[in-house]
Amino acid sequence: AGSGTRAPRWAIAYKLPAVEKITRLLSVEWNVGRTGIIAPRAVLEPVEIDGSTVGYATLHNPADITRR
């Protein structure tokens, strides 16, 4: 009736267009998570996006890259 398995049927999610900025990749750090998965992290030249300063970004881990 009023709700599904994930969200109320009457709820609507509005998505705004993504804000994009150009920056420089300074380096890539390789981190090992608690489960042993190796995950690369991009170190970026800091850039302001919608009031937040972004200096890092998560990259795909090697398993994701091979799977694609």
C-alpha positions, 0 to 999 in steps of 0.5 A: 500500500504506502511503502515498498521494500526500499522507500515510500511509494509517495517519495520522489528523489530529485537529482541535480546536475553534477558539478565538474571541475578540472584539477591536476592528479599529483600522485596515486596512493595505494592503501590496503583496507582492513579486509586486505583489498588494495585500493588506489586513491588519487591525490589531487591539487585541491579544488573547491566544488560547491563549497567543499575543498576536494583533495582526494578521490577514490579510484577503482581497485585492481579487481574492478579494473580487470573485471571491466 
